[in-house]
Amino acid sequence: MISFRCSLILFVFFIVLGCSKSNDKAGILDATGKHPANWIQNHASFFRQTAGAADSQAAAQTTSCAECHGSDLKGGIAKVSCFSQGFGATTCHFHPAGYANPQIHGAAAKSAPTFSSGLDSCRGCHGSGYVGGLLSSVSCFTCHGVSAPHAKNWATSTTSNHSTTNSNNAAACYQCHAGGRFLTNLPMPPAPAAGAQPDCFNNTLCHAGLHPAGWIAPAQHGAAAKSQPGTGAGFNNCQNCHGTDFRGGSSGVSCFSANSQNGSCHLRNGSPVNAPHAALPWHATSPSPTHTTTVDDALGLNAAVCAQCHLKGANLSTPILTTYATGTPSCFNSTLCHGSMGHPAGWADPAQHGATAKANLTFCQTCHANNPTGGPGTNPRFNAVLGRLTSGCETCHEPNTAHPPVFQIPAAFGITSPDPLGTPWFRHRTATNFDACNRCHGATLTGGVGPKCQSCHVGALPTATISSADPCSSCHSQPPSGTTYPNINRVHSSHTALNVPTGGLCTECHSGLGSGTLDHFLRAKNIELGTATSTQAGAVVFGGVLSTANGATPAFTMATFTCANTYCHGSTMASNISNPPGSRIAIPAWNAPFLGVASVVGNGSTTPGSGDCSTCHGYPPMVAPHSGVTATQCITCHPHVNSSGTGFTDATKHINGVVDATGAHTVPYLTHNASAAASCLAANGGCHSTGTAASPYPAATGVPPDCMACHTLADPLGTGNGLGNCKSCHGTGGTGTLAAPTGTTWPNIRGTNTNARHPSHQGASCGYCHPNVDTTGRFTGTVAAGTVAAGSGAGVNHGPNKTMTSGTSQTNVVNTAAGIVPKTPRGTGATCTHGSLAVSGCHSGPGVQTW
């Protein structure tokens, strides 16, 4: 206990006669040389303002006081000691009984500064540093336990708090706490205004300011309390002044007061709810006071405050969970009231929550909308603040929407690749559920806070067509069949027979403009805005598989509505390149049908024919194989054409990307040897040309291969090559019609031994070494229709094997029983084992011989 009871001494500079001798005592003495009235109350400030006077006797002796009260201030000529406990009837420099009680002297110290109250009065006797002065050697710190003229934990203590300190003591506080020095419970205040005098609430000390006018309103202080914790926000910020339990703290203002100077607070049925939140109940949904707007901050500062009362669901009128978790309290980790709410990690990514929102918007509405229970047409706004969603769904989405475009995604969400920012929502098509749409676009989709569907879907409500075979008919048929945009027919209907994969018809000419594309959306939006023209720019973009088949490079000219270079109109046909018919319409106009005239056949060489067929190609096309061909002969090579040559028995093979010309045989035609004749040649009305060894095999689809594409050595139909014999491939070294390889490349390899001979080797026939080949060299093996002749074991690899397509791993097919060992890879030779063989000009004797 403090022991300076009766220790302070009278410090009076009062009515002393004759103590003055000059005008430098002005203010201390009046014209009569006496102290002015009330000097007993006022002399203290004079003395304390003299530098060092309160702490040092030497400094005190320099004051005018010493002139009358003596150098020791104990009387002097005035005979009035500054250390007296009283003067006359006045009690001076004397603490009453019990003054050491902190509640007594503390209250005096915090009171408004007077002669005997306020912190400055303490300094007058206990020194400017409160460690003992001239009038009292007692240090305040001895009892306080801290180097301060106030109690320990003075900032937050509910029994010895500083909040009751009269603000006129600010200058004394400034001595230690200037600019927020030594603060532990508050952040440093911002810089004060220039010239600002010490004050509790002007940034010169600890506080930036008192609560603004109207703070008592829940809309003000409630919103701040639930905000992201920080300066002046968050529940923990309230605790700084109102105490950890919100019952008053250093401010002395309880959040639970049934009656405050500003009215009743946080009540239910007239009684305090004993909680720092409303009691309506607080879990009511927006716009009523709701806890859902409380920020679930990353550090869990707000949640930690909630945990004071609601840890593991405590004090909930309707507990949500049955089991709880331990760990750092958070709103959605089962430590307080809620579990994870079913949202998995990464849910904020539009790619995750978007599909769920479209499928069941009610699920989202319950927590995120200002109207959680409204049904169709209730126009909910998804702006309920929840955790990081400081503006609800509108934190990312545009106001009044819960769907793209996404106009921002705060960095805190960690999403770097959302849908393109600012992109209109062109992917709103829904397969089955318009329940998500009818919240804002009208119960019947005829308009709400969102536009009506038929602003864009001018043909019909999408609900009326979504399940039909032609869902596009909400705007236009497939193909368009009307006369007004976006359902203008023109010649759409005449293109329905194009042989393209299912669903690919529109793409042929409108690639990238289909439903669900940005372009499609923008065109529909132009309709909504009333700016659509009969045909909007960029309406035709060729794509798909047919319009560009065979390397075609189609182009559309908007000014003339014409198409050019399209495969469909024969731009890639060889006959149109070399000898186009004059009646061909190479650049058809989109608004001018050109069919409807019966076709008249030409001669395939000089007369192109006329009518519908000739608008795309000659009738027949004027290239060699068609010379002299009549209409009834078309079917010979084109079996999908009808017998009269005027139509199709199988229209799927017309304008399908290939020339379906099979002639009178199947393809591949591996057994053509016996049938091949000069009549096969185009020059003779057939399909094939002789060609050269460089002719490609296999030929392009629909193109008859040349004879020498396979018969690389000679024209197989030529005299001397042995029509149908082996010389056209295997060399002419044999006798008669027999072949004998004489070359070095497949399939005409003579062998590495210069004496090797085919096929007259020692009188043996081809079949001696090559099974399934008869003595005339003809293949006698079995070949399945439509296949390439098999390799080893099945005979010689006949068929389309120009480039050894059967594989280089195949061995030479030889009669191993005769002691012949083939070499690999194929074509590199063989060895023969002879039991007895005379040395001759050809052989070196018995044993292994190299072919």
Disulfide bonds with the S-S distance in Angstrom:
none
